[in-house]
């Protein structure tokens, strides 16, 4: 499916040589074809940059960038946001995969319902569980006060919406997704989470498990509306 709406898919990657190929391939295989994929390597020490560069050589709509030093996910995503050309921004994590109809379905619902942003449910790998599970049936505007009910990697958002809100808050080295979604909801932006599971979410040795304590601290700062101290 192709039309005039360009979607900019943004991915930050770090030492992901074992997973980044499948992640990129899941975007390349999308049924919606009018997209650009922007990938920034956050100073990896393995073969990640070589791998993603090989895709840039094959596909004109893949753009590669590289940080000279490791600066973290938040700042890396903001760098990519500044380089996007699309009217819509979609996230993709370097160890996850998108189902091939994800972009098409999300763009369709955003335009049909005149939404500011849209997320979907996901299937965990390993495990094959739905995420979110039961909380999906509860009001997200209430849940956001206690936890992040969204899968960050499934986010599709209008570029002017994320620009208006100032992008990702760089005070949040971790839980930057929770901070973004919290701010979007509190400012009244219109959204929907699709019931369809259009994303495969890696839960093995991912950021949420490896940096659990740090994620918890920054998430607590979101809920308490306080600026976090810098702990990395």
HUBELSUL-V502016 format. One line per field, one symbol per residue. ss: DSSP state (A for helix, B for strand, O for the rest). psi: psi as a letter, one per 20 degrees, with the letter a starting at -180 (. if undefined). A space follows every 10 residues. Layout:
# HUBELSUL-V502016
ss=???
psi=???
This chain:
# HUBELSUL-V502016
ss=OOOOOOBBBB BBBOOOOOOA AAAAAAAAOO OOOOBBBBBB BOOOOOOAAA AAAAAAAAOO OBBBBBOOOO OOAAAAAAAA AAAOOOOBBB BOOOOOBBOO OAAAAAAAAA AAAOOOBBBB BBBBBOOOOB BOOAAAAOOA AAAOOOOOOO OAAAOBBBAA AAAAOOOOOO OOOOOAAAAA AAAAAAOOOO BBBBBBBBBB BBOOOOAAAA OAAAAAAAAA AAAAOOOOOO OO
psi=ppaioppopp ppqolkhihh ghgghhghjq hpimqqoppp pllqjbjghg ghhhhhhhph jppprpqhqp irgghghhgg hhiqiqhqpp qpqijrqpqi jggghggghg ggjlqhrqrr rrpqorgkqq pqdhihjqoh hghhihrojq ogijppqphh ghghijbpoi inhrkhgggg hgggghjjqp rqophqnkqo opjokrhhhh lgggggghhh hghjlqpqqo o.
